[in-house]
């Protein structure tokens, strides 16, 4: 790949501290090469205007030309189903449009055949057996072109094409050796333990990584599991047990679902963090312990503190630095990276033989994955087992998870909204505000068809023009 440029250009900016700005510009992501999923993804800045050409090449390469703003882009992809000059992009009129350049196999946008199309945020473009994702407003500074080689992370789980997430991971890399307690927040399945293991690997601590799910331990056993116990401390205690905290001595203790920790155990755990000593249940002497703490939860810990369900002094101890992992639906630019990494992990030596049909890839990129990366991994495990040596096709993918969303409900405005409907209406208003009334963008983020969002708008008497 041509040398990546590393200059910061003009951008819409917002304050991020003294003198800092965040660049917001459109990007094109080579999301997935279906015949080479291990080739992973690349991201290319389009900027405020200019031209771009996409076509077949011997390898994936990028060449930039034009003036100082460097908005002209030539992108080559080794896809034998792609024409040498397959499509052209033009951003001269303020919106980026893509046009088929007389290719042999045509172009699809969001699964529909198109000769030309004005791109909207989240549009999925199919050229040959390659999927490209248009992102209109990626935040964060960085080089104009980023490929999988340049995002190979210092530890597994830190690779990303999302600039804002890359900045967070960069901070975690720098904090790994500092011993600062880290609190990882995010929905179930977003990879919180993967991040915790990466922090431990980068910390270079000599002890073990010990993970414990606080929500999975019966409340009567939490303290003995964490702090250990002496022989005879309680019925059934037939020998001394060191406990999980001491097992992580000189290593990392990963306390998952810390929001589920009972209040009595919170007080005892706070003493361990303050004194760096642990007293086993039934014991009289405290034992010195040196642990690095990484905690995680999918709950709103600050709200738990306000409600008196989580100690504020413990919260201040565990949240030396907080990082929020976005749900998979908010990091679609990383979906190809994750698919490739998971295939390599699951298939092992056979990973290089794996291919994905365009139809199956389209399904993967169209699904919202409400259970996040964990659900994606389960899909790929099932698909690889069912496909055998054949390409992964749609019939190899599991049925989507049904979380009870009311897609077919009437769009007639109710006389009075229920509390759930009020909350849902507020969520739709938030999405309309975020996307400035762009119904297609709202549908993509919500993981729904555009006509479903239109039904919601009619049901809740919302006009998208009010948010433009």
NORTA-V496626 format. One record per helix or strand of 3 or more residues. SS is the DSSP state (~ for helix, > for strand). FROM is the first residue (numbers start at 0). TO is the last residue. If there is no record, write none. Layout:
<<SS;FROM;TO> <SS;FROM;TO>>
This chain:
<<>;23;32> <~;36;38> <>;41;44> <>;50;55> <>;60;64> <>;71;76> <>;86;89> <>;96;99> <>;106;108> <>;115;117> <>;123;126> <>;129;138> <>;144;146> <~;147;150> <~;162;174> <>;181;185> <~;191;202> <>;208;212> <~;213;215> <~;221;226> <~;242;246> <>;250;255> <~;257;259> <~;262;274> <>;290;296> <~;300;305> <~;311;317> <>;320;324> <~;327;329> <~;331;352> <~;357;365> <~;371;386> <~;393;395> <~;418;433> <~;438;445> <~;449;458> <~;463;466>>
